[in-house]
Amino acid sequence: MEDLTSISEGARGGDAAAGAPSDDALLVLFANGDHGAARDLTGRLGPRCYSVAMRVLGNRAEAEDVAQEAMMRLWRMAPDWRPGQAKVSTWLYRVTLNLCMDLKRRKPHEALDAVPEPQDGAKTVPERIQEAARADALQAALMQLPERQRQAVVLRHIEELTNPEIAGIMDISVEAVESLTARGKRALAKALAGRREELGYEDD
Amino acid sequence: MTDKDTHLEQLFAAARRQGERLPDDLAARMLADAGTVLSERVHPVQERQRPSWRQVFDYLGGWRGMGGLATACAAGIWIGLAPPGFLPDPAELLIQPDATDLFSDLTLSELYVEEG
């Protein structure tokens, strides 16, 4: 069975690998009844949607619900999609963040139990523990940021999207994105300053 | 780049390495949803063509319409059985025993004689 759980480098960059159909083309195929296209889209977009939801919500179960609902909206929207009008991934990020905000409004609590399991089998146990501790510390610091700063930082520095793309997703100007990410990074650096040694980073 | 920035970049890099996998059961649920959406899109016409009491019910106005209809029926029956004083009794209008009974004062033997 094809691995749907990790994302290819080409897909992360926003463009399909050479020769592979674009997200647009896959969505049209799906709208025409091709279930195989759904498998490809889930493999490409599912991890991104889940990853963003988890970083923004800080809760694994809620992130799974949001990611599933976002993909459900993608399936339902497919017949109305106009290829070339916008990027499918941009649309999906926007839906995912809106669902996250809806959830936060309904359940205004902050959960910190959602650090992903280490996936790299080549690492030793102490390395994995340290990696998890680093991700845990980052997630805890992210959860202290205001909502919009957290979204912008996650999209820019974890999803590695460009500022114009983030501006499109968040429906703000590129300058506003730059301001949000700069303030977010300063706040994160401050929150994490006391934990460098504890997390295994030596002073240079 | 300051130490703080480097430290943060290292944390972001670690988060990127860890945040890229989709749980297997979540991927399966996403695909199952896609299958459901596709099957809904293929079969909706059959759903629409099937006549049902539900459609008749909806045509009559759903619960609200049917409630009004039932109340009107009950009121009609009640007025029929026990009409208020200012209305004529429908039972008397139908039967009218004395005014139209031409033979009420004749005996059976007299009727035989009349018909010869």
Contacts between the chains, C-beta under 8 A, distances in Angstrom:
chain1	res1	chain2	res2	distance
A	4	B	22	6.3
A	4	B	24	7.9
A	4	B	27	4.2
A	4	B	31	7.8
A	5	B	21	4.8
A	5	B	22	4.4
A	5	B	23	7.1
A	5	B	24	6.1
A	5	B	27	6.0
A	6	B	20	5.5
A	6	B	21	5.3
A	6	B	22	7.5
A	7	B	20	5.2
A	12	B	20	7.8
A	30	B	34	7.0
A	30	B	38	7.7
A	33	B	38	5.9
A	33	B	41	7.4
A	33	B	42	7.0
A	35	B	31	8.0
A	35	B	34	6.6
A	35	B	35	6.2
A	35	B	38	6.1
A	38	B	30	8.0
A	38	B	31	6.0
A	38	B	34	3.5
A	38	B	35	7.5
A	38	B	38	7.6
A	39	B	31	6.3
A	41	B	34	8.0
A	42	B	22	7.8
A	42	B	27	5.8
A	42	B	30	4.8
A	42	B	31	5.7
A	42	B	34	7.2
A	43	B	27	7.8
A	46	B	22	4.7
A	46	B	26	7.3
A	46	B	27	5.9
A	46	B	30	5.5
A	47	B	20	5.5
A	47	B	21	6.4
A	47	B	22	4.4
A	50	B	22	5.3
A	50	B	23	7.7
A	50	B	26	6.5
A	51	B	19	4.1
A	51	B	20	6.4
A	54	B	19	6.7
A	55	B	15	7.2
A	55	B	19	6.6
A	64	B	23	6.8
A	64	B	26	5.1
A	67	B	22	7.8
A	67	B	26	6.5
A	67	B	30	7.6
A	68	B	26	6.4
A	68	B	29	5.4
A	68	B	30	6.0
A	68	B	33	6.8
A	71	B	30	4.6
A	71	B	33	6.6
A	71	B	34	7.7
A	72	B	30	7.9
A	72	B	33	4.8
A	72	B	37	7.4
A	75	B	33	6.0
A	75	B	34	4.9
A	75	B	37	4.1
A	75	B	38	7.9
A	76	B	37	5.9
A	78	B	37	7.8
A	79	B	41	7.4
A	115	B	18	7.6
A	116	B	18	4.5
A	116	B	19	5.7
A	116	B	21	7.0
A	117	B	18	7.8
A	118	B	18	6.3
A	119	B	17	7.4
A	119	B	18	6.4
A	119	B	20	7.7
A	119	B	21	5.5
A	120	B	17	6.8
A	131	B	14	5.6
A	131	B	17	7.7
A	131	B	18	7.0
A	132	B	18	8.0
A	134	B	10	7.5
A	134	B	11	5.5
A	134	B	14	4.8
A	135	B	11	7.6
A	135	B	14	5.6
A	135	B	15	5.5
A	135	B	18	5.3
A	137	B	11	7.1
A	138	B	11	4.4
A	138	B	12	7.4
A	138	B	14	7.3
A	138	B	15	5.5
A	139	B	15	7.9
A	157	B	12	4.4
A	158	B	12	6.1
A	158	B	15	5.1
A	158	B	16	5.7
A	158	B	19	6.2
A	160	B	16	7.2
A	185	B	5	7.8
A	185	B	8	6.3
A	188	B	8	5.9
A	189	B	4	4.3
A	189	B	5	7.1
A	189	B	7	7.4
A	189	B	8	5.4
A	192	B	7	6.7
A	192	B	8	6.9
A	192	B	11	7.0
A	193	B	4	6.5
A	196	B	3	7.9
A	196	B	7	5.6
A	199	B	11	7.9
A	201	B	7	5.3
A	201	B	10	6.5
A	203	B	3	6.5
A	204	B	3	6.1
A	204	B	6	7.5
